[in-house]
Amino acid sequence: MLHLGAVVNEILSIKDLSFFYPDGVQALHSISLSVSSGEKVAFVGANGAGKSTLLLHLNGILRGEGEVYVCSERVCRENLNAVRAAVGLVFQDPDDQLFSPTVLEDVAFGPLYMGLPEEEVKSRAEMALKLVGMEEMAQRPPHNMSLGEKKRAAMATVLAMKPQILALDEPTSALDAPSRKRITAILRDLPQTVIIATHDMTLVAEVATRTIVIDKGEVVADLVTEEILGERSLLEEHGLEIPGLSLPGS
């Protein structure tokens, strides 16, 4: 396996993680990796590779065999609330996270649920909407928005919780070019540790500093993104394409 090396300032650690679905299919095979605070990391692979399944282990939605640590705390039933406050997960389908009459109410829901004071809730909601460029859409009903707008609103609902890690599942899937560029710019500028599960290698090239290739539930490469992009045969072998990019050596 191609491997990056030691990780410093560790914020996430996965140790020997395996996962079986109820039908007996093994989705993850003894995965071990660590992520540093502030890193922007991409989990890449073809559909069915296991990257989304891995993402769902980061805040305990799925729990397999092995260990996952967030901010040095093991992910387990006893501390799920703390873990989910630290790891904000943005689902592939934004309709899974948008359910209120207005965008503002959706974004404020998490801080309200935390029992924060009204002024803090307002401040967090405004901050999150500004981060995704939706200040003027606060009173819009989410169901009337475009897919790109919904995805940004879903990101805001998570950012309002001020997570230390932002984890996103296919954030650019099914988006048109302008919406994709906007999401890309937001992710590139965020100060948090960002983990993206995707097969969009253009997004990876523009956002991720490190890329982990997953195939059949196993980590097959873990390198600086620029190096991964130069591994043509590796990418092709694991069902990944990089349209529109000029790779090193091309």
C-alpha positions in Angstrom: 0.0 0.0 0.0 1.2 3.5 -0.8 1.3 5.4 2.5 1.9 9.1 3.5 3.6 8.5 6.8 3.2 9.8 10.4 0.4 12.1 11.4 0.9 14.9 13.9 -1.7 16.8 16.0 -4.0 13.9 15.6 -7.8 14.7 15.7 -9.1 11.5 14.3 -7.8 7.9 14.7 -9.2 4.7 13.2 -7.7 1.5 14.3 -8.3 -1.9 12.6 -11.9 -1.0 11.7 -14.1 -3.7 10.0 -17.8 -3.5 9.3 -20.3 -6.1 8.1 -23.8 -5.2 6.9 -26.7 -7.3 8.2 -26.7 -9.4 5.1 -23.2 -10.5 5.9 -21.4 -8.4 3.2 -18.2 -7.0 4.6 -17.9 -3.3 3.7 -14.7 -2.4 5.5 -11.6 -4.5 6.0 -9.3 -3.7 9.0 -8.9 0.0 8.1 -6.4 2.0 10.1 -5.6 5.7 9.5 -5.2 9.0 11.3 -6.0 12.6 10.4 -4.3 15.8 11.8 -6.2 18.8 13.0 -6.7 21.2 10.1 -6.1 18.7 7.3 -8.4 18.5 4.3 -8.6 14.8 3.4 -10.5 13.0 0.7 -11.7 9.4 0.9 -12.0 8.5 -2.8 -13.1 5.4 -4.6 -15.7 4.1 -7.1 -19.3 3.6 -6.0 -19.5 0.8 -3.5 -15.8 1.1 -2.4 -16.8 1.7 1.2 -15.9 5.4 1.5 -19.4 6.5 2.6 -19.6 3.5 5.1 -16.3 4.7 6.6 -17.6 8.3 6.8 -20.6 7.1 8.8 -18.3 5.6 11.5 -16.8 9.0 12.3 -19.7 10.1 14.5 -21.1 6.7 15.4 -24.0 6.4 13.0 -22.5 3.0 12.1 -20.3 1.1 14.5 -18.2 -1.8 13.4 -15.4 -3.9 14.9 -12.3 -1.9 15.8 -11.8 1.5 17.3 -12.5 5.1 16.3 -11.2 8.0 18.3 -12.3 11.7 17.9 -10.3 14.3 19.8 -8.7 11.4 21.7 -12.1 10.1 22.8 -13.3 6.7 21.7 -16.5 6.7 19.7 -18.9 4.6 21.8 -22.5 4.7 23.1 -21.6 6.6 26.2 -20.1 9.7 24.5 -22.1 9.9 21.2 -23.4 13.3 22.0 -19.9 14.7 22.5 -18.6 12.9 19.4 -21.5 14.2 17.2 -20.8 17.7 18.4 -17.2 17.4 17.3 -17.9 15.7 14.0 -20.5 17.4 11.8 -21.8 15.2 9.0 -23.3 16.5 5.8 -25.3 13.8 4.0 -25.2 13.4 0.2 -29.0 14.2 0.0 -29.6 17.6 1.6 -33.3 16.8 2.1 -32.1 14.5 4.9 -31.1 17.5 6.9 -33.6 20.2 5.8 -37.1 20.0 7.4 -38.1 23.4 8.7 -40.2 26.1 7.1 -37.2 28.3 6.5 -33.5 28.0 6.0 -32.9 30.1 9.1 -34.9 27.8 11.3 -33.1 24.8 9.9 -29.7 26.4 10.6 -30.8 27.5 14.1 -32.2 24.1 15.1 -28.9 22.5 16.2 -27.8 25.3 18.5 -31.4 25.6 19.9 -31.3 21.8 20.6 -28.1 22.4 22.5 -29.9 24.7 24.8 -27.8 27.7 23.9 -29.0 31.3 24.7 -31.1 33.1 22.1 -28.3 35.5 21.2 -25.8 32.7 20.8 -28.2 30.8 18.6 -28.7 33.9 16.4 -25.0 34.5 16.2 -24.2 31.0 15.2 -26.9 30.9 12.6 -25.8 34.2 11.0 -22.2 33.0 11.0 -23.0 29.7 9.3 -25.2 31.4 6.7 -22.4 33.8 5.9 -19.9 31.0 5.6 -22.0 29.4 2.8 -23.1 32.7 1.2 -26.8 32.4 2.1 -27.4 35.4 4.3 -30.0 36.8 1.9 -31.8 33.4 1.7 -32.5 33.0 5.4 -36.2 33.2 5.1 -36.5 31.0 2.0 -38.3 27.7 2.3 -35.7 25.0 1.6 -38.0 22.9 -0.6 -38.2 25.8 -3.1 -34.4 26.0 -3.6 -32.1 24.5 -6.2 -30.0 21.4 -5.3 -26.9 23.5 -5.0 -28.6 25.9 -2.6 -30.0 23.0 -0.6 -26.5 21.6 -0.2 -25.1 24.9 1.0 -28.0 25.2 3.5 -27.3 21.7 4.7 -23.7 22.6 5.3 -24.8 25.7 7.2 -26.9 23.5 9.6 -23.8 21.6 10.5 -21.4 24.6 10.6 -23.8 26.3 13.1 -22.8 23.6 15.6 -19.2 24.7 15.3 -17.8 21.1 14.7 -14.1 20.5 14.9 -14.4 18.1 11.9 -16.7 18.6 8.9 -17.4 15.3 7.1 -19.2 15.4 3.8 -20.6 12.6 1.6 -20.4 13.4 -2.1 -20.9 17.2 -1.7 -20.7 18.0 -5.4 -22.8 15.1 -6.8 -25.4 16.0 -9.4 -24.5 19.7 -9.2 -24.1 22.0 -12.2 -20.7 23.7 -12.8 -21.5 27.1 -11.0 -22.9 25.3 -7.9 -20.0 22.9 -7.8 -17.5 25.8 -8.0 -19.3 27.5 -5.1 -19.2 24.4 -2.9 -15.6 23.9 -3.8 -14.6 27.4 -2.8 -16.5 27.1 0.6 -14.7 23.9 1.5 -11.3 25.2 0.5 -11.7 28.3 2.8 -13.1 26.6 5.9 -10.7 26.5 8.9 -12.0 23.1 10.2 -10.6 19.7 9.5 -12.5 18.6 6.4 -13.1 15.0 5.3 -14.8 14.4 2.0 -16.1 11.1 0.7 -16.2 11.5 -3.1 -15.3 10.2 -6.5 -15.1 13.7 -7.9 -11.3 14.0 -8.5 -11.6 17.6 -9.7 -13.0 18.5 -6.3 -10.2 16.5 -4.7 -7.5 18.3 -6.6 -8.9 21.7 -5.7 -9.6 21.1 -2.0 -7.8 18.1 -0.5 -4.2 18.2 0.7 -4.3 14.5 1.3 -6.1 11.7 -0.5 -6.9 8.2 0.7 -7.9 5.7 -2.0 -10.4 3.0 -0.9 -11.4 -0.1 -2.9 -13.5 -3.0 -1.7 -13.4 -1.7 1.8 -9.6 -1.4 2.0 -7.2 1.5 2.0 -5.0 1.0 -1.0 -3.2 4.3 -1.0 -2.7 7.3 1.4 -0.7 10.1 -0.1 -0.4 13.8 -0.6 -3.0 14.7 -3.2 -0.5 15.9 -5.8 1.2 12.5 -5.7 -2.1 10.6 -6.0 -3.0 12.7 -9.1 0.3 11.5 -10.7 -0.6 7.9 -10.2 -2.5 7.3 -13.4 -2.4 3.5 -13.3 -3.5 3.5 -9.6 -6.5 5.7 -10.3 -7.6 3.7 -13.3 -7.2 0.4 -11.5 -9.6 1.6 -8.8 -12.2 3.1 -11.0 -11.3 6.8 -10.7 -11.3 9.4 -13.4 -9.9 12.9 -13.4 -11.5 14.8 -16.3 -10.2 18.2 -17.2 -7.0 18.0 -15.1 -3.5 18.3 -16.3 -1.6 15.7 -14.3 2.1 15.8 -13.4 4.0 14.3 -16.4 1.2 14.8 -18.8 
